[in-house]
Amino acid sequence: MDLTSQAAADLMTFLKSDRQLGNRKLQALNPSSYRKVSHRLQNKGRLHSSITYHILMRFIFSFSFLLCITSALAVPPINPNIGHNHHHHRHGEKHETVAPTPARFVTSRRSSVELPLPNEKDAFTFIVYGDRTGGPPEGVSVLADAVRDTNLLEPDFVMTVGDLINGYSNEEIWMTQMKEYKSIMNQLACPWFPVAGNHDIYWRGEDKSKKPEGEMEAAYEMHFGPLWYAFEHKNSWFIILYSDEGDPQTGEKTFGKPAAQKMSPEQFSWLDQTLTKAKGAEHVFLFLHHPRWLGRGYGDDWDKVHRRLAASGNVSAVFAGHIHTMRYDGPKDGIEYVTLATTGGGQSSSIPQAGYLHHYDIVTVRKDRISLAAVPVGEVLDVREITGELVSQVNKVKRSPVKISPHLTLKNNEGGQHQLSITLNNPSDRPVATVISSSNPSLDFRWQPDHQHTTLKPGETKEFNFKLSWDDHLTKSNFSGPSFYIDSEYLAKGFAYEIPRRTISVPLDLELSSKTDLQNGAVRFNGSNTALFVPSNRFTLKEEFTLECRFKAENFAGRTGLVTKTENSGYGIFISDGRPDFSVNLDGKYLSATASSSLLKTDQWHTLAGIYDGREARLYLDGKLIASALGTGKLKDNRLPLMIGADVNHQGKPTSFFKGLIDYVSLTPKALYSDETSAANGNRKAAIIDLQLNETIGPWHPDASGSKAHAIAIGGVKVETIK
């Protein structure tokens, strides 16, 4: 090995060992794939210490000048059988560019930046489909989706790797399946080229005496084309081999015996002649059904093929299928060995990242290299279809209301059954495919049936009926009420647009019976992830109200939510470094009563009350007025829950957590405080939320107001006994 080759080899060794540079290389090759797999690379850690890293970096820099000089010269091939530089597989390298000229680049602006232009040499793409067989009948729909994708991508042509039809049948069934497959593939805007697989050739009629010679070979060649052939395109050759000639002694066709996995002298002779004919091509690509290079049941006959390919010096890649999972086994002697999964065929698993998926490969061919990218079927969007009207229609479906009746009444000492009606409407101008299914993670509820699906016509309303049954599980801390998923697809003319999944909770009326002394308990909040919330559908306010909370804080660091329902609307009580604040949103603007200084003490019980009476917002601390602000307007409420022990964000999730104890929260639709120093003025029996926070029943903290506005725990809050 000469000095330049040694330097290149050492450089490649380093690049393979360095994770960061490897990630950059992967990202440049295929950003989408990078996003999917980079996390796995990130978990591996570096193979070398920092000392080794710096030594290698010195080595690289010492050779950089030499490599820059020799890059302009003809580099000898790494393998003597490889005759072209593009077989070095320099994936992810920048494309060749040329300097801009007045004929190709114009502007009326002055700039010192030169924008290189792409080289105008021919480049093209082709697509390769995997197996279509071995799966359910719906596989033809997957194939049709692949055809749709392909027509949007507009490659020069499409190749297959065999198993076009389910086959393994008599002539009549074979003909039906053949016609079905060709009717779909003929929808391609570009030419397509078949490869014969075992499903396409094997005959399995009941009457063995009618088994034709060569099984279905003659029928295949009559309707699909020759078993082996080749064609040229843009100075590249494409060679199709037949990998199922069978045992030359017995004629048996099977892909599990090495004796039946041998190419005939006739096909070898033809291959030799074709490789000679393609000697001057920039690239040669081979296609067959079985990945014979894997050995095992395929035997070792492929070695004779590979030696011919390597000796040709211009074979870039070999594609196969059959095993129904994606696999890469190259490069070997500069040749990429690629096995596709399926394009509508059967799948033994569903792990896209491990190669179990419906996909097709896109191959981009340039003079000095090829690129390989796998695309999941159905992932190509038609840009011209994403109109403003389509976006509007999809959003209509996403926002369409769900009617649930009747409400479900639960008691904490008994099980039961409930007939539930769910009504959906399709407000769009296209059909919408919809599935309703149970989402109850704790399995506290049994749904009959467990799911229902339908396709709603434009403007159609449909009712779905379920029977719910449950045992007495309300006392479980992880009990969750019944909920369901709504999965929908907007069926446009050429594509099904998936609507984000909606999770809908069944409205509950909880009849919770108190079992403990309600005089000496409080809820502990940890300041990081614990809170309580009351769903907004349990209470409403109009004009005046009183919001109260009794608490004992461990600290007052930063701004924390005490009792809040604010997000450009609503109301709430906050504490900022010990300074309390009460805010209410009127006509889209906040009116705030804020204490002028820090008045709160840690490890001491306090009561804060925020009051709005239609004219003024007032804030009381332990019965004493500490802040007020005049303002009028319409209360702007929201659908967010009332959050206790935290602030609430726009998604209804807790943030800005409180640390300490809370033993009382109430909300009353009237102003209870009137004087500058006053206890509650009025009857608390008017409260629409009355949480004494002395006990839990399952995940709920009972509401004593009669509104059934029970608080729900987040993050494992616990009730503690207080003195």
VOVOMAR-111647 format. One record per residue (C-alpha): residue in three letters; x, y, z. Coordinates in pm, whole numbers, plus 50000, padded with zeros to 5 digits. Each point is the difference from the previous one (the first is absolute). Example, Ala and Ser with C-alpha at 12.3 -4.5 7.8 and 13.67 -1.06 7.14 Angstrom:
BEGIN
ALA  51230  49550  50780
SER  50137  50344  49934
END
This chain:
BEGIN
MET  50000  50000  50000
ASP  50143  50339  49906
LEU  50020  50300  50232
THR  49682  50165  49872
SER  49795  49684  50029
GLN  50136  49938  50350
ALA  49909  50352  50103
ALA  49649  49961  49860
ALA  49958  49667  50180
ASP  50119  50147  50329
LEU  49771  50296  49956
MET  49699  49773  49942
THR  50091  49798  50310
PHE  49996  50317  50206
LEU  49672  50122  49856
LYS  49834  49671  50088
SER  50122  50026  50357
ASP  49900  50359  50059
ARG  49634  50027  50088
GLN  49958  50372  49945
LEU  50146  49998  49652
GLY  49807  49685  49924
ASN  49677  50175  50097
ARG  50083  50290  49768
LYS  50066  49757  49718
LEU  49672  49821  50062
GLN  49808  50327  50015
ALA  50146  50115  49672
LEU  49907  49670  49838
ASN  49634  50004  50104
PRO  49870  50255  50252
SER  49677  49805  50055
SER  50185  49678  50079
TYR  50236  50195  50220
ARG  49717  50122  50214
LYS  49873  49645  50045
VAL  50324  49828  50088
SER  50229  50265  50145
HIS  49867  49934  50350
ARG  50132  49648  49977
LEU  50341  50126  49902
GLN  49997  50250  50282
ASN  49959  49722  50256
LYS  50317  49820  49900
GLY  50262  50241  50133
ARG  50342  50066  49861
LEU  50233  49712  49930
HIS  50308  50208  50069
SER  50124  50216  50283
SER  50065  50368  49948
ILE  50374  49926  49978
THR  49944  49755  49716
TYR  49772  50249  49833
HIS  50265  50272  49996
ILE  50264  49759  49872
LEU  49775  49901  49713
MET  49918  50359  49924
ARG  50372  50079  49974
PHE  50036  49706  49765
ILE  49718  50124  49779
PHE  50137  50352  49978
SER  50346  49869  49920
PHE  49858  49826  49696
SER  49751  50267  49893
PHE  50243  50177  49771
LEU  50099  49674  49835
LEU  49636  49899  49952
CYS  49908  50336  49849
ILE  50276  49969  49741
THR  49929  49639  49908
SER  49624  50060  49976
ALA  50060  50174  49670
LEU  50175  49693  49863
ALA  49854  49670  49891
VAL  49980  49791  50321
PRO  50068  49631  49943
PRO  49700  49783  50084
ILE  49989  49849  50349
ASN  49925  49663  49842
PRO  50177  49908  49677
ASN  49672  49865  49858
ILE  49830  50335  50040
GLY  50057  50229  49711
HIS  49814  50319  50090
ASN  50036  50250  50280
HIS  49628  50004  50070
HIS  50030  49652  50139
HIS  50182  50140  50300
HIS  49652  50081  50133
ARG  50066  50353  50110
HIS  49656  50042  50153
GLY  49890  50346  50097
GLU  50275  50186  49819
LYS  49911  50329  49839
HIS  49881  49992  49642
GLU  50227  50125  49726
THR  49939  50368  49927
VAL  50118  50256  49747
ALA  50065  50372  50027
PRO  49712  50227  49894
THR  50015  50159  49660
PRO  49795  50286  49849
ALA  49818  49746  49786
ARG  49874  49805  50301
PHE  49986  50253  50286
VAL  49854  50352  49993
THR  49928  50263  50264
SER  49967  50377  50029
ARG  50162  50002  50344
ARG  50369  50033  50092
SER  50149  49736  50233
SER  50341  49854  50073
VAL  49846  49655  50061
GLU  50029  49753  49716
LEU  49717  49745  49985
PRO  50120  49681  49831
LEU  49765  49837  49751
PRO  49920  49631  49963
ASN  50185  49810  49733
GLU  49773  49943  49702
LYS  50112  49640  49947
ASP  49722  49745  49975
ALA  49860  49857  50321
PHE  49689  49790  50047
THR  49797  49808  50254
PHE  49826  49667  50000
ILE  49787  49831  50262
VAL  50007  49638  50117
TYR  49690  49823  50139
GLY  50018  49715  50248
ASP  49786  49684  50022
ARG  49623  50038  49964
THR  49901  49652  50117
GLY  49950  49795  50315
GLY  49781  50252  50176
PRO  49628  50077  50015
PRO  49798  50095  49693
GLU  50035  50364  50107
GLY  50358  49980  49878
VAL  49883  50108  49658
SER  49888  50327  50161
VAL  50353  50051  50130
LEU  50131  49939  49650
ALA  49750  50253  49865
ASP  50122  50253  50258
ALA  50357  49936  49887
VAL  49896  50067  49640
ARG  49840  50326  50108
ASP  50317  50102  50187
THR  50213  49907  49702
ASN  49795  50208  49758
LEU  50057  50300  50226
LEU  50375  49935  50010
GLU  50022  49934  49625
PRO  50309  49778  49976
ASP  50127  49885  49663
PHE  49863  49651  50060
VAL  49909  49739  50264
MET  50170  49665  50065
THR  49857  49712  50201
VAL  50171  49714  50184
GLY  49740  49728  49943
ASP  49702  49837  50170
LEU  49758  50215  49810
ILE  49695  49781  50065
ASN  49903  49752  50273
GLY  50017  49712  49750
TYR  50055  49648  50133
SER  49682  49919  49812
ASN  49851  49865  49681
GLU  49988  50187  49671
GLU  49659  50160  50058
ILE  50091  50159  50333
TRP  50341  50097  49867
MET  49845  50185  49706
THR  49761  50191  50227
GLN  50280  50114  50228
MET  50222  50089  49707
LYS  49733  50224  49852
GLU  49943  50167  50337
TYR  50372  50073  50048
LYS  50050  50134  49648
SER  49690  50216  50022
ILE  50153  50178  50299
MET  50355  50022  49866
ASN  49880  50127  49665
GLN  49877  50312  50181
LEU  50365  50104  50027
ALA  50092  50301  49792
CYS  50343  49845  49938
PRO  50105  49660  49860
TRP  50037  49707  50242
PHE  50202  49681  49979
PRO  49915  49671  50171
VAL  50212  49735  50168
ALA  49874  49644  50038
GLY  49963  49865  50357
ASN  49898  49665  50140
HIS  49638  50113  50049
ASP  49985  50097  49634
ILE  50136  49666  49872
TYR  49902  49723  50243
TRP  49695  49796  49896
ARG  49785  49846  50273
GLY  49694  49861  49828
GLU  49809  49716  50165
ASP  50031  49768  49702
LYS  50373  49925  49983
SER  49960  49841  49658
LYS  49921  50346  49860
LYS  50323  50154  50129
PRO  50153  50174  49698
GLU  50363  49960  49907
GLY  50204  50269  50170
GLU  49692  50070  50211
MET  49881  50357  49924
GLU  50308  50115  49806
ALA  49822  50002  49664
ALA  49703  50196  50136
TYR  50238  50248  50163
GLU  50191  50063  49678
MET  49676  50037  49808
HIS  49862  50271  50232
PHE  50297  50158  50181
GLY  50296  49960  49769
PRO  50324  49796  49981
LEU  50132  49823  50309
TRP  50332  50174  49952
TYR  50078  50310  49797
ALA  50192  50329  50007
PHE  49958  50355  49876
GLU  50207  50318  49981
HIS  49904  50347  50128
LYS  50220  50314  50007
ASN  50322  49805  49977
SER  49894  49757  50273
TRP  49900  49638  49953
PHE  49728  49815  50190
ILE  50024  49621  50014
ILE  49713  49780  50117
LEU  50087  49644  50107
TYR  49774  49704  50065
SER  50077  49838  50335
ASP  49757  49708  49984
GLU  50104  49774  49713
GLY  49985  49703  50237
ASP  50208  49685  50049
PRO  50164  49922  49663
GLN  49978  49627  50071
THR  49643  49966  50131
GLY  49842  50324  49884
GLU  49873  50064  50355
LYS  49929  50363  50076
THR  50057  50098  50360
PHE  50185  50283  50165
GLY  50110  49798  50302
LYS  50239  49755  49835
PRO  50341  50099  49864
ALA  49964  49752  49712
ALA  49702  50200  49871
GLN  50178  50335  50034
LYS  50239  49970  49709
MET  50006  50201  49681
SER  50002  49807  49676
PRO  50295  50007  49761
GLU  49768  50182  49760
GLN  49934  50282  50245
PHE  50369  50020  50100
SER  50100  50028  49634
TRP  49744  50272  49942
LEU  50120  50188  50311
ASP  50360  49989  49879
GLN  49898  50138  49661
THR  49792  50274  50160
LEU  50273  50110  50240
THR  50236  50022  49703
LYS  49746  50207  49810
ALA  49968  50233  50302
LYS  50376  50037  50046
GLY  49998  50370  49912
ALA  49704  50090  50222
GLU  50041  50233  50295
HIS  49781  49775  50214
VAL  49859  49650  49985
PHE  49712  49891  50225
LEU  49876  49643  50057
PHE  49659  49884  50116
LEU  49883  49656  50113
HIS  49750  49860  50246
HIS  50198  49793  50251
PRO  50291  50162  50187
ARG  50223  49707  49916
TRP  50308  50167  50146
LEU  49863  49914  50348
GLY  50097  49636  49946
ARG  49837  49737  50223
GLY  49710  49845  49805
TYR  50109  50197  49696
GLY  50329  49810  49977
ASP  50323  50149  49865
ASP  49913  50043  49635
TRP  49991  50377  50040
ASP  50378  50011  50045
LYS  50036  49923  49629
VAL  49767  50289  49919
HIS  50173  50244  50234
ARG  50343  49927  49854
ARG  49868  50096  49658
LEU  49844  50320  50135
ALA  50315  50103  50186
ALA  50216  49930  49694
SER  49781  50227  49787
GLY  50105  50298  50210
ASN  49685  50207  49943
VAL  49726  49810  50189
SER  49863  50244  50257
ALA  49721  49813  50178
VAL  49799  49679  50018
PHE  49637  50001  50118
ALA  49789  49709  50127
GLY  49689  49934  50213
HIS  49838  49678  50123
ILE  50086  50021  50374
HIS  49746  50280  50069
THR  50236  50210  50208
MET  50241  50273  49902
ARG  50366  49905  50009
TYR  50331  50142  49879
ASP  50302  49773  49941
GLY  50247  50221  49820
PRO  50213  50123  49873
LYS  50188  49689  49891
ASP  50272  50065  49745
GLY  49837  50336  49944
ILE  49655  49852  49933
GLU  49698  50101  50210
TYR  49784  49703  50101
VAL  49646  50113  50083
THR  49700  49792  50107
LEU  49659  50166  50011
ALA  49716  49926  50240
THR  49651  50018  49851
THR  49778  50220  49791
GLY  49672  49844  50107
GLY  50131  49658  50104
GLY  49967  49818  50332
GLN  50188  50128  50304
SER  50110  49782  50293
SER  50049  50310  50214
SER  49939  50374  49997
ILE  50328  50167  50090
PRO  50078  50255  49728
GLN  50335  50088  50156
ALA  50103  49634  49973
GLY  49894  49966  49638
TYR  49651  49858  50046
LEU  49783  50234  49795
HIS  49835  50063  49665
HIS  50238  50214  49800
TYR  50174  50055  49672
ASP  50356  50106  49929
ILE  50088  50314  49809
VAL  50332  49975  49820
THR  50161  50319  49871
VAL  50270  49940  49741
ARG  50279  50244  49924
LYS  50310  49953  49794
ASP  50225  49933  50298
ARG  49763  49855  50261
ILE  49655  49875  50094
SER  49780  50077  50299
LEU  49755  49762  50166
ALA  49698  50110  50201
ALA  49707  49796  50134
VAL  49662  50174  50009
PRO  49699  49859  50194
VAL  49700  49949  49775
GLY  49745  50278  50023
GLU  50234  50267  50136
VAL  50009  50213  49687
LEU  49765  50298  50000
ASP  49868  50172  49692
VAL  50103  50363  50040
ARG  49728  50115  49762
GLU  49737  49831  50213
ILE  50084  50189  50323
THR  49777  50296  49921
GLY  49851  50246  50243
GLU  49665  49830  49951
LEU  50141  49657  50090
VAL  50161  50140  50315
SER  49666  50157  50092
GLN  49811  49675  49946
VAL  50248  49793  50202
ASN  49980  50250  50288
LYS  49621  49976  49991
VAL  50029  49626  50058
LYS  50258  50051  50274
ARG  49775  50248  50183
SER  49669  49823  49945
PRO  49811  49964  50330
VAL  49941  49666  50166
LYS  49669  49946  50174
ILE  49998  49752  50288
SER  49686  49901  50187
PRO  49895  49929  50261
HIS  50254  50097  50264
LEU  50143  49707  50194
THR  49918  49991  50373
LEU  50261  49825  50216
LYS  49982  49918  50369
ASN  50301  49899  50205
ASN  49835  49696  50152
GLU  49850  49813  49703
GLY  50053  49884  49642
GLY  49752  50027  49719
GLN  49914  50018  49632
HIS  49932  50294  49772
GLN  49863  50045  49648
LEU  50210  50266  49829
SER  49917  50186  49681
ILE  50273  50183  49804
THR  49889  50221  49712
LEU  50238  50124  49730
ASN  49949  50230  49706
ASN  50197  50047  49681
PRO  49994  50374  49924
SER  50234  49969  49701
ASP  49943  49964  49627
ARG  50163  49654  49975
PRO  49946  49661  50166
VAL  50173  49949  50335
ALA  50107  49655  50117
THR  49964  49978  50379
VAL  50082  49748  50271
ILE  49878  50034  50360
SER  50184  49781  50250
SER  50046  49975  50376
SER  50306  50175  50142
ASN  49958  49915  50366
PRO  50354  49915  50111
SER  49911  49853  50339
LEU  49744  49757  49859
ASP  49752  50113  50265
PHE  49731  50006  49733
ARG  49897  49734  49753
TRP  49868  50118  49663
GLN  49762  49798  49785
PRO  50092  50008  49718
ASP  50359  50108  50059
HIS  49994  50211  49681
GLN  49778  50110  49712
HIS  50092  50142  49663
THR  49816  50160  49714
THR  50039  50244  49713
LEU  49794  50314  50045
LYS  49870  50160  49684
PRO  50029  50379  49961
GLY  49758  50163  50243
GLU  49898  49665  50153
THR  49930  49956  50373
LYS  50022  49653  50151
GLU  49943  49858  50347
PHE  50216  49726  50151
ASN  49875  49798  50297
PHE  50219  49828  50257
LYS  49932  49810  50320
LEU  50235  50081  50288
SER  50037  49781  50306
TRP  50222  50038  50304
ASP  50070  49868  50347
ASP  50043  50201  50317
HIS  50345  50142  49931
LEU  49947  50364  50089
THR  50212  49971  50310
LYS  50310  49906  49796
SER  50254  50282  49989
ASN  50068  49933  49629
PHE  49635  49978  49902
SER  49924  50184  49678
GLY  49662  50083  49861
PRO  49890  49858  49666
SER  50137  50167  49690
PHE  50025  49918  49632
TYR  50205  50076  49692
ILE  49869  50151  49680
ASP  50225  49919  49703
SER  49894  50155  49673
GLU  50121  50042  49644
TYR  49879  50263  49757
LEU  49963  49812  49672
ALA  50110  50240  49730
LYS  49989  49894  49636
GLY  50355  49874  49991
PHE  50106  49964  50361
ALA  49877  49924  50350
TYR  50100  50282  50237
GLU  50035  49879  50357
ILE  49829  50215  50263
PRO  50189  50025  50332
ARG  49861  49749  50247
ARG  49752  50141  50249
THR  49960  49861  50350
ILE  49654  50069  50144
SER  49900  49943  50361
VAL  49650  49879  50077
PRO  49824  50261  50219
LEU  49975  49875  50358
ASP  49762  50075  50284
LEU  50183  49878  50309
GLU  49805  49922  50314
LEU  50282  49970  50249
SER  49919  49894  50355
SER  50232  50141  50267
LYS  50154  49735  50227
THR  50240  50198  50220
ASP  50010  50290  50242
LEU  50004  50312  49789
GLN  50154  50236  50255
ASN  50378  49954  50002
GLY  50146  49922  49658
ALA  50187  50187  49729
VAL  50157  49921  49663
ARG  50381  50001  49968
PHE  50142  50155  49679
ASN  50367  49933  49914
GLY  50073  50308  49787
SER  50105  49803  49693
ASN  49725  49783  49849
THR  49697  49980  50229
ALA  49670  50183  49966
LEU  49622  49964  50013
PHE  49755  50109  49734
VAL  49625  50044  49966
PRO  49860  49957  49647
SER  49844  50319  49868
ASN  49675  49828  49900
ARG  49907  49970  50369
PHE  49961  50374  50069
THR  49929  50338  49835
LEU  50030  50364  50103
LYS  49825  50310  49868
GLU  50102  50327  50168
GLU  50097  50006  50367
PHE  50175  49722  50190
THR  50225  49911  50292
LEU  50302  49768  49973
GLU  50151  49883  50331
CYS  50291  49782  50103
ARG  50154  49906  50336
PHE  50364  49886  49981
LYS  50339  49968  50172
ALA  50303  50045  49773
GLU  50350  49856  50041
ASN  50153  50271  49783
PHE  49909  50286  49765
ALA  50263  49963  49728
GLY  49899  50169  49675
ARG  49645  50018  49871
THR  49769  49711  50089
GLY  49636  49930  49940
LEU  49777  49950  50303
VAL  49654  49970  49842
THR  49996  50097  49633
LYS  49798  49989  49680
THR  50187  50256  49791
GLU  50123  49986  49641
ASN  49922  50336  49834
SER  49667  49958  50178
GLY  49857  49872  50328
TYR  50117  50084  50352
GLY  50236  49883  50272
ILE  50204  50060  50314
PHE  50379  50003  49964
ILE  50296  50049  50234
SER  50321  50168  49877
ASP  50286  49977  50251
GLY  49751  50027  50286
ARG  49793  50279  49842
PRO  49642  49887  49928
ASP  49802  50102  49691
PHE  49641  49956  49888
SER  49919  50045  49630
VAL  49679  49984  49797
ASN  49971  50038  49621
LEU  49740  50256  49890
ASP  49938  50057  49629
GLY  50334  49839  49916
LYS  50211  50203  50249
TYR  50111  49906  50349
LEU  49889  50201  50302
SER  50241  49922  50284
ALA  49997  50067  50372
THR  50363  49954  50106
ALA  50153  50043  50344
SER  50267  50270  50016
SER  50246  49779  50188
SER  50069  49649  50122
LEU  49747  49939  50274
LEU  49999  49622  50026
LYS  50202  49788  50238
THR  50119  49645  49949
ASP  49880  49720  50228
GLN  49699  50206  50103
TRP  49637  49955  49904
HIS  49853  50278  49786
THR  49669  50056  49826
LEU  49988  50194  49672
ALA  49670  50113  49850
GLY  49959  50164  49660
ILE  49671  50180  49940
TYR  49855  50168  49694
ASP  49664  50176  50050
GLY  49945  50142  49650
ARG  50179  50327  50079
GLU  50315  49913  50191
ALA  50250  49721  50055
ARG  50106  49956  50364
LEU  50252  49775  50169
TYR  49971  49902  50367
LEU  50270  49837  50214
ASP  49870  49833  50316
GLY  49688  50216  49984
LYS  50185  50330  49943
LEU  49983  50197  49673
ILE  50354  50028  49857
ALA  49940  50109  49641
SER  49725  50122  49766
ALA  49952  50119  49642
LEU  49701  50163  49834
GLY  49876  49865  49668
THR  49690  49895  49814
GLY  49931  49772  49709
LYS  49881  49656  49904
LEU  50174  49710  50162
LYS  50191  49811  49729
ASP  49999  49636  50110
ASN  50154  49691  49836
ARG  49963  49623  49988
LEU  50316  49936  50197
PRO  49972  49819  50332
LEU  50031  50177  50332
MET  50354  49905  50104
ILE  50088  49973  50371
GLY  50361  50007  50115
ALA  50130  50117  49662
ASP  49938  50230  49706
VAL  49823  49861  49692
ASN  50135  50023  49644
HIS  49807  50022  49674
GLN  49986  49619  49976
GLY  49839  49969  50340
LYS  50323  49865  50154
PRO  50153  50117  50331
THR  50305  50226  50017
SER  50161  50238  50257
PHE  49941  49758  50287
PHE  49926  50090  50365
LYS  50187  49829  50286
GLY  49817  49955  50325
LEU  49656  49910  50139
ILE  49651  50105  49888
ASP  49697  49900  50207
TYR  49719  50209  49854
VAL  49892  50140  49662
SER  49663  50153  49915
LEU  49838  50186  49711
THR  49677  50194  50059
PRO  49805  50193  49731
LYS  49958  50305  50222
ALA  50220  50251  50184
LEU  50036  49872  50358
TYR  50239  50262  50139
SER  49892  50365  50030
ASP  50199  50179  50271
GLU  50371  50080  50019
THR  50032  49759  50292
SER  49734  49738  49980
ALA  49943  49633  50017
ALA  49781  49842  49739
ASN  49681  50199  49959
GLY  49735  49771  49872
ASN  49903  49636  49996
ARG  50266  49753  49876
LYS  49722  49760  49917
ALA  49972  50203  49679
ALA  50341  49867  49889
ILE  50016  49810  49671
ILE  50336  49850  50098
ASP  50063  49905  50363
LEU  50316  49791  50039
GLN  50097  49926  50359
LEU  50285  49775  49883
ASN  49981  49767  50300
GLU  49974  49670  49816
THR  50030  49824  49669
ILE  49765  49754  49838
GLY  50198  49838  49724
PRO  50163  50284  49804
TRP  49734  50249  50108
HIS  49982  50254  50280
PRO  49628  50040  50078
ASP  49814  50325  49944
ALA  49749  50084  50273
SER  49812  50267  49804
GLY  49753  49772  49829
SER  50139  50090  49654
LYS  50198  49676  49988
ALA  50302  50212  49910
HIS  50241  49744  50143
ALA  50370  50073  49966
ILE  50222  49748  49821
ALA  50357  49929  50110
ILE  50308  50046  49780
GLY  50339  49856  50094
GLY  49904  49804  50309
VAL  49897  50269  50249
LYS  49924  49867  50346
VAL  49777  50103  50290
GLU  50184  50059  50327
THR  49863  50039  50350
ILE  50056  50351  50137
LYS  49979  50138  50351
END
